[in-house]
Amino acid sequence: FGSRRGRAFCESPGLLLVESGAMAPKSQAKQNEPRCDFPIDQAIVVGGGLAGMTAANTVLENGAKVLVLDKSSFCGGNSSKATSGINGSCTQTQKDKGIDDTNELFLSDTLKGGAKKPEIAKVLVWESGPAVDWLMQTFNLDLSLVARLGGHSAPRTHRGKERFPGMTITYALIQMVERVQENTGGGMARIVNKAKVVDLITNNGAVIGCKYEKGTDVIQAFGPVILATGGFGADFTADSLLAKYRPDLMHLPTSNGEHCTGDGIKMGEAVGAASLDLEWVQVHPTGLVKVGEEDAKVKFLAAEALRGVGGLLIDNEGNRFANELGRRDYVTGEMWKNKAPFRLCLNS
């Protein structure tokens, strides 16, 4: 937030540090001096999924302290549900396997997939390979299997021999932060669950911390804030971001966890942060439908990897109607044109 490349920096390094739950007496602090519950030389990460834990580990790698706040009873978020893998171009695994891929090709695929801002897509693509290599080198993760999935012109979706790559990757990063927390007695890292951030604290237009609810307490924490709270696809309330930006999708079920209610976006906008492309809500073509609960609002994702390994989609007359390796928007578009119910056929 502010002018420093999307991050918030504390403009008041002289803030008085007092014990959690106590306010500084006026003799010790200026009136209205905010209280800290953690040393000021920290970064605050809101959200404990893969993005949040990547941020937390990066903070630690650079020698700073980190506080991770997550409103759920455990970390992981939607990242831990991912079952297809993580995309990266020009990775060491690709090179070892002789896979011919380039950042330029990945960028082209990303733009064809609907990305409207090439400068942002370029950052995503050029950082993807180093990100995959970082996961393998720093966390000793197995990402030795590479597949070509929908919308990609080359095999670049990485996973290991574990059945659930999202869970494997995300938990490895969580465990690293937990180890630092244990080894330093919370001095360098803290993870606080069931901590719902409700407000960002500002000073002269700069974000300097946040307020969060923990049980019946409302606690203030100070430091630059990194928002990694995910999307808003599970918020079906009348005043939700989904209702505001994509009311046409309100009738569809979701595979998102109940935590995906756009908290970070709303808090950011409330203090003047800009948002962009919120209308780009992705519709995944396949989910698992439990017999007897066909109309359930929350469904379990039928991962794209199922189509990547040969699964076929058929309409209610048993006919194929789309290229199963096409982009998600293409496949869902073809579903709108054809007759439901649709079925995903697997040979084992």
Secondary structure as GFF3:
##gff-version 3
##sequence-region A 1 348
A	DSSP	beta_strand	42	46	.	.	.	ID=ss1
A	DSSP	alpha_helix	50	61	.	.	.	ID=ss2
A	DSSP	beta_strand	65	70	.	.	.	ID=ss3
A	DSSP	three_ten_helix	77	81	.	.	.	ID=ss4
A	DSSP	beta_strand	86	87	.	.	.	ID=ss5
A	DSSP	alpha_helix	92	97	.	.	.	ID=ss6
A	DSSP	alpha_helix	103	112	.	.	.	ID=ss7
A	DSSP	alpha_helix	118	139	.	.	.	ID=ss8
A	DSSP	beta_strand	145	147	.	.	.	ID=ss9
A	DSSP	beta_strand	157	159	.	.	.	ID=ss10
A	DSSP	alpha_helix	165	183	.	.	.	ID=ss11
A	DSSP	beta_strand	189	193	.	.	.	ID=ss12
A	DSSP	beta_strand	195	203	.	.	.	ID=ss13
A	DSSP	beta_strand	206	214	.	.	.	ID=ss14
A	DSSP	beta_strand	217	222	.	.	.	ID=ss15
A	DSSP	beta_strand	225	227	.	.	.	ID=ss16
A	DSSP	alpha_helix	241	245	.	.	.	ID=ss17
A	DSSP	three_ten_helix	247	249	.	.	.	ID=ss18
A	DSSP	alpha_helix	263	270	.	.	.	ID=ss19
A	DSSP	beta_strand	287	288	.	.	.	ID=ss20
A	DSSP	beta_strand	300	301	.	.	.	ID=ss21
A	DSSP	alpha_helix	305	308	.	.	.	ID=ss22
A	DSSP	beta_strand	312	314	.	.	.	ID=ss23
A	DSSP	alpha_helix	328	337	.	.	.	ID=ss24
A	DSSP	beta_strand	343	345	.	.	.	ID=ss25
###
